[in-house]
Amino acid sequence: MLLLISCANFSKLQYSRIYKRDGWQWRDRVIESLNLKKDDKVLELGPGSGYFTFALAEKVAPSGQVFALDVDEKAIAKIQGRVAEEKIPNLHASVYDGSLIDLKGQKVNVIFSVNVYHHLPEQIKYFEKLKSHLAPGGRIAVIDHHLEMGMVLRIFVSKDHQTPPETIRNEMDAAGYKIVQTEDYLPLQSFMVFEAK
């Protein structure tokens, strides 16, 4: 197996743990970068296994809420099972069709997605619709794989599972958002936060 790592990003990788997500995803630092408050409401798109989901729920507890939506019924079922087992009252996981989001009239302070952007169809239209779910001053955090790190861990990231950061910026601008925060510490992903213009 050949593992190619660019010099610019080698120091960012916890290379002794690269086969575990913690070695390159840096969950705790990402959540800290979101500057969440205890009463914030967070919508997570595509939580998958719940890698971020439970930590987000803990961060905004007890009065904040996390809504986790995924098209994968099995992934949501696993999250729901853990929610019931651990009695996590502020975490709500639901299956959705990838387009229609129903929060029963509630507005959220942060919409959070990791490695989801490249899966979304018609991103500009999608994020235009998401505005209706944001509270005043609400933010959208987008983390997605990119190719700008050269050949960092290309064994894990295929070309069709990434979005160039410039594409995300341009499409979010077209959808009516401005960039308010950029983080560059993730070795495999871009990390940008947007607000409505």
FIDREN-277607 format. One record per residue (C-alpha): residue number from 0; x, y, z. Coordinates in pm, whole numbers, plus 32768, in hexadecimal, padded with zeros to 4 digits. Layout:
<rs>
   nr    xx    yy    zz
  NUM     X     Y     Z
...
</rs>
This chain:
<rs>
   nr    xx    yy    zz
    0  8000  8000  8000
    1  8085  8155  7FA0
    2  8032  8279  8086
    3  807E  83D0  7FF9
    4  807A  84FC  80E1
    5  80C4  8660  8075
    6  81C7  871D  8141
    7  80DB  883E  817F
    8  7FDF  8761  8231
    9  80BD  865B  82D1
   10  80D3  8720  8418
   11  7F57  8737  842B
   12  7F25  85C1  8425
   13  7F3A  84F8  8563
   14  7FE4  83F4  848B
   15  7FED  82E7  8595
   16  7E6E  82EF  8591
   17  7E1C  8330  8422
   18  7D51  81F1  8406
   19  7C69  827A  8512
   20  7B92  83A7  84C7
   21  7C10  8460  85FA
   22  7D66  8471  8558
   23  7CF1  8557  843F
   24  7B93  85D4  8492
   25  7BE1  8684  85DD
   26  7A7E  867C  8662
   27  7AB8  873C  87A5
   28  7B71  8858  86FB
   29  7A6B  8870  85EA
   30  7954  888B  86EA
   31  7A12  8992  87AD
   32  7A3C  8A58  866B
   33  78C2  8A67  8645
   34  78A8  8B3F  8781
   35  7762  8A9E  87E8
   36  7692  8B1F  8909
   37  75DB  8A46  8A04
   38  7485  8A9F  8979
   39  74DD  8A85  8808
   40  7416  89AE  871A
   41  74EA  88EE  8620
   42  747E  883D  84E2
   43  7575  8734  8472
   44  7553  86BD  830C
   45  75CF  855E  82CA
   46  7643  84F3  8425
   47  7697  8392  83B1
   48  7711  82CD  84DD
   49  76E2  83F9  85C4
   50  7855  8449  85E0
   51  7808  85B9  861C
   52  769B  8598  8680
   53  76B9  852B  87E9
   54  77D2  861E  8832
   55  76FF  8739  87A2
   56  75DA  86D4  887E
   57  76BB  86D2  89B0
   58  774A  8826  8953
   59  75F8  88D7  8946
   60  7556  8817  8A68
   61  7480  8838  8B2A
   62  73A7  8941  8A83
   63  7430  892F  8920
   64  73B6  8839  881C
   65  7455  876F  8704
   66  738C  86F8  85D8
   67  7440  85ED  850D
   68  73B9  859D  83B2
   69  7438  848D  82C9
   70  73B6  83D0  819B
   71  744E  8290  8229
   72  7341  81E1  82F5
   73  7436  80F0  8398
   74  751A  820B  840B
   75  73F7  82C7  84A3
   76  7376  818A  854A
   77  74C8  8159  85F3
   78  74CC  82C0  866F
   79  7367  82A1  86ED
   80  73C2  8160  87A1
   81  74E2  8206  8855
   82  740C  8334  88A8
   83  730B  824F  894C
   84  7412  817F  89FF
   85  74D4  82A9  8A88
   86  739F  8382  8ABC
   87  7410  84B5  89F9
   88  72DF  8599  89F9
   89  736D  86B0  8922
   90  73CD  85DB  87F5
   91  72CA  8595  86E7
   92  732A  84B5  85C2
   93  724A  8489  8493
   94  7250  83FC  8335
   95  7212  84F5  821E
   96  7209  84E3  80A5
   97  7334  85C3  8069
   98  7268  86F3  800B
   99  713A  8732  80EA
  100  719D  879C  824A
  101  708C  87AA  8352
  102  70F0  8844  84A0
  103  6F87  8889  84FD
  104  6FB8  89FE  84E4
  105  70F0  8A11  85B9
  106  7217  8AE7  854E
  107  737F  8A7B  8589
  108  74B6  8B41  85E0
  109  75AA  8A60  8528
  110  7589  8975  8400
  111  76AF  8885  8401
  112  7722  8792  82F5
  113  785A  86BF  82CE
  114  78AF  8610  8186
  115  774C  8647  810C
  116  776A  8771  8022
  117  77E8  86A8  7EF9
  118  76BD  85BC  7F17
  119  75B7  86CE  7F03
  120  7503  8705  7DB8
  121  74E7  886C  7D3E
  122  75A3  8900  7E65
  123  7541  8A68  7E1A
  124  73CC  8A1F  7E20
  125  73F6  893C  7F4E
  126  749E  8A46  8022
  127  73AF  8B54  7FAC
  128  7296  8A84  8046
  129  735A  8A4F  8189
  130  7344  8BC4  81DA
  131  71DF  8B92  8252
  132  7261  8AAF  8368
  133  7365  8BA3  83EF
  134  7324  8C7F  851D
  135  7396  8DEC  8503
  136  7513  8DE9  84FD
  137  7511  8C75  84B3
  138  7640  8BD3  8413
  139  7689  8AB4  8327
  140  77CA  89F0  8360
  141  7846  8925  8238
  142  7962  882B  8253
  143  79B7  8763  811D
  144  7ADA  86A3  808A
  145  7BB3  875C  7F90
  146  7CDB  8718  7EAC
  147  7DAC  8843  7F10
  148  7E7F  8778  8000
  149  7F2F  86D5  7EDB
  150  7F30  855D  7F0D
  151  7EE0  8549  807F
  152  7E44  83FB  80CD
  153  7DB2  83D8  7F71
  154  7D6E  826F  7FCE
  155  7C4D  82F4  80A2
  156  7BBF  8407  7FC5
  157  7B57  83CC  7E5C
  158  7B31  84E6  7D63
  159  79B6  84CF  7D5D
  160  79A4  84F8  7ED8
  161  7A30  8656  7EF5
  162  79E0  87BF  7E9F
  163  7AE4  88CC  7E58
  164  7AC6  89E0  7F61
  165  7AA1  8AE7  7E50
  166  7972  8A2E  7DC8
  167  78CF  8A2C  7F1F
  168  7914  8BA0  7F4E
  169  7888  8BF9  7DF8
  170  7751  8B23  7E1A
  171  7706  8BA0  7F78
  172  7731  8D06  7EFB
  173  763A  8CBE  7DE3
  174  754A  8C2B  7EE3
  175  7553  8D71  7FA7
  176  765B  8D36  80B3
  177  779B  8DE2  811B
  178  78C6  8D33  81B5
  179  7906  8D9B  831E
  180  7A04  8C9A  8394
  181  7B0C  8BB9  82FA
  182  7BD7  8AB1  83B1
  183  7D07  8A10  8311
  184  7D7B  8913  8412
  185  7CCE  87E0  8382
  186  7DC5  871D  82AA
  187  7CC7  8681  81BD
  188  7BA6  8776  81B8
  189  7B45  88DF  818C
  190  7A7B  897E  82A7
  191  79AD  8AB5  8264
  192  7893  8B65  831B
  193  7790  8C3C  826C
  194  7679  8D2D  82C7
  195  755E  8DB1  81F3
  196  75B2  8EFB  8148
</rs>
